């Protein structure tokens, strides 16, 4: 069934937001929109800032969900993850304007904020660290900041993958220019291996969210 039709059908029923029979055992909604943050374009594909795209790409390959639908704001694919309907999306708005795509998708698919899973990088976590939260602030991440602004809430689950901070003269840097160059560059091989491992764990975390909920994934996968 087309995901949009499914959402509209559920919206029109008395228990529109009741969980499906195969929903998470913890009682929390499973993610319906799984959105990885990153910048479009071949030149950006391997940048640290695109780790959210990497995870969505990995999910698409594992579950056979083609990312072939291109809208003005996002590249999307519909399919099933662990038996549940889901939409994978990669915004085409660039990270700093991610909220435009996320808000548009939320409206189109009638998704509540707790059904929207955002996947992004984090400067404040060590390289390769995986951190899952059911809600929270933007933590200085411009993509999350944009999403919070557009949705009017920060009550949406997120997976953050640590990319570490750039180091200048032996100290972590908070200089915006240094940070911009860092996140928009490719990690060296040893860091890429750590990030790939975190992405693989993130795929398993999403699978668990679908069957047992966000809390179960936090308990099992948070570093």
C-alpha positions in Angstrom: 0.0 0.0 0.0 1.3 3.5 -0.8 2.6 5.1 2.3 0.7 8.3 1.8 -2.6 6.4 1.4 -1.9 4.5 4.5 -1.3 7.6 6.5 -4.5 9.2 5.2 -6.5 6.1 6.0 -5.2 6.0 9.5 -5.9 9.7 10.0 -9.5 9.1 9.1 -10.0 6.3 11.6 -11.0 6.6 15.3 -7.7 5.1 16.3 -5.7 7.0 13.7 -2.5 6.9 15.7 -2.9 3.5 17.4 0.1 1.2 16.8 -0.1 -1.5 14.2 -0.4 -5.0 15.4 3.3 -5.6 14.7 4.3 -2.3 16.4 7.1 -1.8 18.9 6.6 -3.8 22.1 7.5 -0.8 24.2 4.4 1.0 23.1 6.2 4.0 21.5 5.5 4.7 17.8 8.0 3.2 15.4 9.7 5.6 13.0 7.8 6.2 9.8 10.0 8.9 8.3 13.7 8.0 8.5 15.6 11.0 7.3 19.4 11.2 7.1 21.0 14.6 6.9 23.8 15.5 4.5 24.6 17.6 1.4 23.6 16.5 -2.1 26.1 16.1 -4.9 28.9 13.7 -5.7 31.6 16.0 -4.3 30.0 15.8 -0.9 29.2 12.1 -0.8 32.1 11.1 1.5 32.2 14.2 3.7 31.9 13.8 7.5 28.7 15.9 7.3 27.1 13.2 5.1 27.1 10.4 7.6 23.3 10.6 7.9 23.1 9.9 4.1 25.4 6.9 4.6 23.1 5.3 7.1 20.0 5.9 4.9 21.9 4.4 1.9 22.8 1.3 4.0 19.2 0.9 5.1 18.0 1.2 1.5 20.4 -1.6 0.4 19.6 -3.9 3.3 15.8 -3.7 2.8 15.7 -3.3 -0.9 14.2 0.2 -0.9 15.1 2.1 -4.1 15.9 5.7 -3.4 14.7 6.8 -6.9 12.0 9.3 -6.3 13.4 12.9 -6.5 11.3 15.8 -5.4 12.4 19.4 -5.2 13.3 18.9 -1.5 14.3 15.3 -1.1 15.3 12.0 -2.6 13.0 9.4 -1.1 12.1 5.7 -1.2 9.1 3.8 0.2 9.3 0.2 1.5 9.2 -2.0 4.6 11.7 -2.3 7.4 11.2 -5.2 9.7 7.7 -5.6 8.3 6.6 -2.0 8.9 6.0 0.6 6.3 8.6 3.3 6.2 9.9 6.1 4.1 13.6 6.8 3.7 14.7 10.3 2.8 17.8 12.4 2.0 17.0 16.1 1.9 18.3 18.0 -1.2 18.2 21.3 0.7 21.8 21.1 2.1 22.2 20.5 5.8 21.6 24.0 7.0 18.1 24.0 5.5 17.1 20.5 6.4 14.0 21.7 8.1 12.4 22.7 4.8 12.5 19.1 3.6 11.6 17.5 6.9 8.6 19.8 7.5 7.3 19.2 4.0 7.6 15.4 4.4 5.9 15.5 7.8 3.0 17.4 6.3 2.7 15.2 3.2 2.8 11.9 5.2 0.8 13.2 8.2 3.6 12.1 10.5 3.7 13.1 14.2 7.1 14.4 15.5 7.7 11.2 17.4 7.4 9.2 14.1 10.2 11.2 12.5 13.7 9.8 13.0 16.6 12.1 12.1 20.1 10.8 11.6 23.1 13.2 11.6 26.7 13.7 12.6 27.8 15.2 15.9 31.0 17.2 16.6 30.6 16.7 20.3 30.8 12.9 20.2 34.1 11.0 19.7 34.6 9.5 16.2 32.4 6.5 15.7 30.2 6.9 18.8 26.5 6.2 18.4 24.0 8.1 20.5 20.2 7.6 20.3 17.8 10.0 22.0 13.9 10.2 21.8 14.1 14.0 21.9 16.5 16.9 22.7 17.9 20.2 21.6 19.8 21.0 18.5 23.2 21.0 20.2 24.5 23.6 17.8 23.9 21.4 14.8 22.6 23.6 12.1 20.5 20.9 10.5 18.8 20.0 13.7 18.4 23.7 14.4 16.6 24.1 11.1 14.3 21.1 11.8 13.4 22.3 15.3 12.6 25.7 13.9 10.4 24.4 11.1 8.6 21.7 13.1 8.2 24.0 16.1 9.4 21.2 18.4 12.5 19.2 19.4 10.4 16.2 20.4 11.6 13.8 17.7 14.0 10.9 18.0 17.4 11.2 16.5 20.5 9.1 16.0 23.8 11.0 16.2 27.1 9.6 15.0 30.2 11.2 16.4 32.7 12.7 14.0 34.8 14.4 16.7 36.0 18.0 16.7 38.9 19.4 14.6 42.0 19.9 16.7 44.1 23.0 16.3 47.4 23.2 18.2 46.4 20.3 20.3 43.0 21.7 21.4 39.5 21.1 20.1 38.4 24.0 17.8 35.2 26.0 18.0 36.2 28.3 15.2 33.3 28.3 12.7 35.6 28.4 9.7 37.7 25.5 10.9 34.6 23.5 11.7 33.1 24.2 8.3 36.2 23.0 6.5 36.3 19.9 8.8 32.7 18.7 8.4 32.9 19.3 4.6 36.0 17.2 4.2 36.5 13.4 3.9 37.8 11.6 7.0 41.1 9.7 6.7 40.8 5.9 6.4 41.0 5.0 10.1 38.2 7.5 10.9 36.2 6.3 7.9 36.4 2.7 9.2 35.1 3.8 12.6 32.3 5.8 11.0 31.3 2.8 8.8 31.2 0.6 11.9 28.9 3.2 13.6 26.7 3.3 10.5 26.4 -0.5 10.5 25.4 -0.4 14.2 22.9 2.4 13.3 21.2 0.1 10.8 20.7 -2.5 13.5 19.4 0.2 15.9 16.8 1.3 13.4 15.7 -2.3 12.9 15.3 -2.7 16.6 13.3 0.6 16.8 10.8 -0.8 14.4 10.1 -3.9 16.5 10.8 -2.8 20.1 10.9 1.0 20.1 13.4 3.8 20.6 14.1 3.0 24.3 15.1 -0.6 23.5 17.5 0.7 20.8 19.0 3.2 23.3 19.6 0.5 25.9 21.3 -1.8 23.4 23.3 0.6 21.1 24.1 3.8 23.0 27.9 4.1 23.6 
